[in-house]
């Protein structure tokens, strides 16, 4: 799995249209996020100070000042009836958040079906907790992200109501792992059971309960409006 490889839910045949909640990220943002993730992994691996890091710190300061001028003055997301152009654009959090935000895990789906989904993930060094292992909190973020991605691709989803994680074995870094999701819609919402495995060995599992809103009801919440250039 390539470091910048992401799944495309719109290429997957589903019974209903995928739900998007926000604007798609810029290609620049996706490329920069991948680079930042790789650089952070290198930084936490350094044994001693390195002159390249001094140069990087100086340049980052300059880039931060330049981007601050271009960024919206109001950091609040531009959503809802009172949205204003002074606020920031809200990027889509339904699919592949890790592709544009290096703070989130990055994964790829191989199958997205109404009741079943499968995919792969390699956790990088930035998600380390115990030596050589994934921090348990990142596993929670991962499960929440892939379960919602699955439901949004199918076209019926809602807010996460509860999530219970069972840790069976330590989850290794830098190894391709696979995940499976079983999904069922019931009277009060959606129940998803997700499993993370190395080969056929279960590492951890999550039971996730979410709301269930139809595409028609969700249409008004497909927020995200990129400001037109002056």
C-alpha positions as CSV (number, residue, x, y, z in Angstrom):
1,X,0.0,0.0,0.0
2,X,1.5,3.3,-1.1
3,X,1.8,6.0,1.5
4,X,-0.5,8.3,-0.4
5,X,-2.9,5.6,-1.7
6,X,-6.5,6.3,-0.8
7,X,-9.8,4.7,-1.7
8,X,-12.3,6.4,-3.9
9,X,-15.9,5.8,-2.6
10,X,-17.4,7.3,-5.8
11,X,-15.9,4.5,-7.8
12,X,-17.7,1.8,-5.7
13,X,-21.1,0.7,-6.8
14,X,-23.6,1.2,-4.0
15,X,-27.4,1.2,-3.7
16,X,-27.5,4.9,-2.9
17,X,-25.2,7.9,-3.6
18,X,-22.3,8.4,-1.2
19,X,-22.8,11.1,1.3
20,X,-20.3,13.9,1.5
21,X,-20.1,16.3,4.4
22,X,-17.8,19.1,3.3
23,X,-15.6,20.2,0.4
24,X,-12.9,17.9,-1.1
25,X,-9.3,18.8,0.0
26,X,-7.0,20.5,-2.4
27,X,-4.5,18.3,-4.1
28,X,-1.8,20.4,-2.6
29,X,-3.2,19.7,0.9
30,X,-3.1,15.9,0.3
31,X,0.5,16.0,-1.0
32,X,1.6,18.2,1.9
33,X,-0.1,15.9,4.5
34,X,1.7,12.9,3.2
35,X,5.1,14.7,3.3
36,X,4.4,16.0,6.8
37,X,3.6,12.5,8.0
38,X,6.8,11.1,6.5
39,X,9.0,14.0,7.9
40,X,7.5,13.6,11.4
41,X,8.4,9.9,11.3
42,X,12.0,10.9,10.4
43,X,12.1,13.5,13.2
44,X,11.1,11.1,15.9
45,X,13.7,8.7,14.7
46,X,16.7,11.1,14.9
47,X,19.4,10.3,17.5
48,X,21.0,13.7,17.5
49,X,20.4,17.3,16.3
50,X,20.7,17.7,12.5
51,X,21.4,20.9,10.6
52,X,18.5,20.1,8.2
53,X,16.1,20.4,11.1
54,X,17.4,23.9,11.9
55,X,16.8,24.9,8.3
56,X,13.4,23.3,8.4
57,X,12.4,25.3,11.5
58,X,13.4,28.5,9.9
59,X,11.5,27.8,6.7
60,X,8.5,26.6,8.6
61,X,8.3,29.9,10.4
62,X,8.4,31.8,7.1
63,X,5.8,29.5,5.5
64,X,3.5,29.9,8.6
65,X,3.6,33.6,8.3
66,X,2.8,33.5,4.6
67,X,-0.1,31.1,5.0
68,X,-1.5,33.0,7.9
69,X,-2.0,36.0,5.6
70,X,-3.9,33.7,3.1
71,X,-6.0,31.8,5.7
72,X,-9.4,33.1,6.8
73,X,-9.5,35.4,9.8
74,X,-12.1,33.3,11.5
75,X,-11.1,29.7,12.3
76,X,-14.7,28.6,12.7
77,X,-15.9,26.3,10.0
78,X,-18.1,27.8,7.2
79,X,-21.3,25.8,7.8
80,X,-25.0,26.4,8.3
81,X,-27.3,29.2,7.4
82,X,-25.1,31.9,9.1
83,X,-21.9,30.8,7.3
84,X,-19.7,33.7,6.3
85,X,-16.8,34.1,3.8
86,X,-14.6,35.2,6.7
87,X,-14.7,31.6,8.1
88,X,-12.6,28.7,6.9
89,X,-13.8,26.0,4.5
90,X,-14.9,22.8,6.1
91,X,-13.3,19.8,4.4
92,X,-15.1,16.5,4.0
93,X,-14.8,14.3,7.1
94,X,-16.8,11.4,5.6
95,X,-13.9,9.8,3.6
96,X,-10.1,9.4,4.0
97,X,-9.5,12.1,6.6
98,X,-5.9,10.9,6.9
99,X,-5.3,11.7,3.3
100,X,-5.3,15.4,4.0
101,X,-4.8,15.6,7.8
102,X,-1.6,13.8,9.0
103,X,-3.1,13.6,12.5
104,X,-5.5,10.9,11.4
105,X,-4.7,7.3,10.3
106,X,-4.6,6.7,6.6
107,X,-6.1,3.5,5.1
108,X,-7.5,2.0,1.9
109,X,-10.7,0.1,1.3
110,X,-10.6,-2.9,-1.0
111,X,-14.4,-3.6,-0.8
112,X,-17.3,-1.4,0.2
113,X,-20.6,-3.3,0.2
114,X,-23.9,-2.6,1.9
115,X,-23.3,-5.0,4.8
116,X,-19.6,-5.8,4.5
117,X,-16.3,-4.0,3.9
118,X,-12.6,-4.8,3.9
119,X,-9.5,-2.8,3.7
120,X,-5.8,-2.4,4.7
121,X,-3.8,0.0,6.8
122,X,-0.1,0.5,7.8
123,X,0.3,2.6,10.9
124,X,3.4,4.8,10.7
125,X,5.8,5.9,13.4
126,X,3.7,9.0,14.2
127,X,1.1,6.7,15.8
128,X,3.5,4.9,18.2
129,X,2.7,4.3,21.8
130,X,4.6,1.4,23.4
131,X,7.9,0.6,21.6
132,X,7.1,-0.5,18.0
133,X,3.3,-0.6,18.7
134,X,0.3,1.6,17.9
135,X,-1.1,3.8,20.6
136,X,-4.5,2.5,21.6
137,X,-6.1,5.9,21.2
138,X,-5.2,6.0,17.5
139,X,-7.0,2.6,17.1
140,X,-10.1,4.2,18.4
141,X,-9.8,7.1,15.8
142,X,-9.1,4.5,13.1
143,X,-12.2,2.4,13.9
144,X,-14.5,5.5,14.1
145,X,-13.1,6.8,10.7
146,X,-13.5,3.5,8.8
147,X,-17.0,2.7,10.1
148,X,-18.3,6.2,9.2
149,X,-16.5,6.0,5.8
150,X,-18.3,2.7,5.2
151,X,-21.7,4.1,6.1
152,X,-21.2,7.3,4.1
153,X,-20.2,5.3,1.0
154,X,-23.4,3.3,1.3
155,X,-25.5,6.4,1.7
156,X,-27.0,6.0,5.2
157,X,-25.1,7.2,8.3
158,X,-25.4,9.3,11.4
159,X,-23.4,10.5,14.5
160,X,-21.5,8.0,16.5
161,X,-23.4,7.1,19.7
162,X,-21.1,4.6,21.3
163,X,-17.9,2.6,20.6
164,X,-16.5,-0.2,22.6
165,X,-13.0,-1.5,21.7
166,X,-11.6,-4.8,22.8
167,X,-7.8,-5.0,22.6
168,X,-6.7,-8.6,22.0
169,X,-3.0,-8.3,21.0
170,X,-0.6,-5.4,20.6
171,X,-0.9,-3.8,17.2
172,X,2.5,-3.4,15.3
173,X,3.7,-0.3,13.4
174,X,5.0,-0.4,9.8
175,X,3.2,-3.7,9.0
176,X,0.3,-4.0,6.6
177,X,-2.8,-5.0,8.5
178,X,-6.2,-5.7,7.2
179,X,-9.6,-4.8,8.6
180,X,-13.2,-6.1,8.2
181,X,-16.5,-4.4,8.9
182,X,-19.9,-6.0,9.3
183,X,-22.8,-3.5,9.2
184,X,-26.5,-3.9,10.0
185,X,-29.2,-1.3,10.1
186,X,-31.8,-1.7,12.8
187,X,-34.7,0.3,14.2
188,X,-32.7,2.8,16.1
189,X,-29.6,3.2,14.0
190,X,-26.6,1.2,12.6
191,X,-24.5,-1.4,14.4
192,X,-21.1,-2.0,12.9
193,X,-18.5,-4.6,14.1
194,X,-15.0,-3.9,12.9
195,X,-12.0,-6.1,13.3
196,X,-8.3,-5.4,12.8
197,X,-6.1,-8.4,11.9
198,X,-2.5,-9.3,11.1
199,X,-2.8,-12.2,8.7
200,X,-5.6,-14.2,10.4
201,X,-4.7,-13.1,13.9
202,X,-7.2,-10.8,15.6
203,X,-5.5,-7.7,17.1
204,X,-8.5,-5.7,18.2
205,X,-12.2,-5.2,17.5
206,X,-14.8,-2.4,17.9
207,X,-18.5,-2.4,18.3
208,X,-19.9,0.9,17.0
209,X,-23.4,2.2,17.3
210,X,-24.3,5.2,15.1
211,X,-27.5,7.0,14.0
212,X,-29.1,6.3,10.7
213,X,-30.3,9.2,8.5
214,X,-31.6,8.8,5.0
215,X,-29.9,10.6,2.1
216,X,-33.0,12.9,1.8
217,X,-32.8,13.9,5.4
218,X,-29.0,14.3,5.2
219,X,-29.0,16.5,2.1
220,X,-29.3,19.7,4.1
221,X,-26.2,18.8,6.1
222,X,-23.8,18.3,3.2
223,X,-22.0,21.4,4.3
224,X,-18.9,22.7,2.7
225,X,-18.6,25.7,0.4
226,X,-15.3,26.8,-1.0
227,X,-15.1,30.6,-1.3
228,X,-14.8,31.9,-4.9
229,X,-11.6,33.7,-5.6
230,X,-11.8,37.5,-5.9
